[in-house]
Amino acid sequence: MVSAPSANSTQSSPYSFGTTVGQTSGPVFPGNATAGGMIVINNGTVNVAIVTATMNLGALGVYTGATAGVAVINGPGCVNLAPGDKFIFDNLLATAAWNGIAQGGTGALTFLCF
């Protein structure tokens, strides 16, 4: 069950983005300034990792500031999605752009913004 989004959305609900995902980290979602929430679905047949396009990656608890997010399967800051998995933002704004990578073969993701 999806709860009410954290902010009023001006988005018609839901708005869908679909993309293929390659074996090199790259953009998979451009961001959506009006999204009050989002569901990410791995509707492909391979594992996929996603990460925000901008992140603060640290080493041993030391953080150096914003840097480009590089998606890595099982990598720090990444969210791993097996085939059929869903990642749900139901009480957070979901406006950021995302990068992704597929583990072997070509992946497929759907982003449902509301």
N, C-alpha and C positions, 0 to 999 in steps of 0.2 A: 504494500500500500504506500502510495506516495503522499506525503504530507504537503501542506501549503508551502509555496516557495518563500524565501526569506525577504523578497522584495516584490513589489508589484511589477509584473512584466508587461511590456507593450507588445509582446510577441503574440501572434496568433498561435494557438496551441494545438499540438506541438508543431515545430518546424524541423524538417529532417535534412541532415547532411549525410551523404554516403561517400565512401572513398575506399580505394584499394591501398594496401600498405606493402611497401617493398622491404627488402632485406638490408637497407641502409636507412638510418634515422633520417626522417624528413617530415615536413608538415602533413598532418592528417585532418586538422580542423582549424579554420581561420580565426576562430573566436566569434562571439556574438554579444555585442554590447547590451542587448535587451533581454538576454536570457536570465530568468529567475531560477532556473534549474535545468538539469540535463541528465539524460540516460545515455550511456555509451554501451553499445552492444557489439561483441565480437561475433559476427555472423559468418565468419570464414571457417576454414578447416585447420588453421595453424595457430599456435600461440602468438600473441601480440603484446608488446609493452608500449604504454603511452606515458608521456611526461609533459608538463606544461612547457611551452616554448621558451619561457624565461624562468629560471630557478636560481636558488642560492645553494650551491653544492659545497659541502664541507668535507674536510679530511680530519678525522680524529677530533671532531667537535670544534674545529676552527673554520669559520665561514668568511669568505672573501668578498661577498656581494653578488649581485645579479650577474648571471651568465646565461648563455644559450643552453636550453635543455636538450640533452642528447639522449634519445631513447635507447635503452639497452635491456635485453631480456634479463630479468632478475637484478637490474641495476639499481643503485641508490636513487631515491626520488621517483622511481618509475612504478607504475601500476601494471601488473601482469594480468592478462585476460586470456583464459583458455577458450577454445571454441565454445560458443554458446553462453559464455559469461557476460554479466552486465555490471556496470559501475554506475551508481546512481548518486547524483547530487540533488537531494530533495529539500534541503534547508540551507543551501549556500548559493550565492550568485555563481553563475557558470559562464563567465565572460571571456576567459583566457583562451588563447590559441594553444593547440597541442601538437606535439610531434609524436611519431610512432615508428615502430619497427616490427617486422614479422620474423618469426623463427622458422626459416626454411620455407620456400614457396612464396606465394603471394597471399597476404591477409586481406580481410574485408571488415570495415567498421561502419557502423551507423551511429550517428549522433542525433538524438531527439531532444530539441531545445524547447522549453516551455516557459 
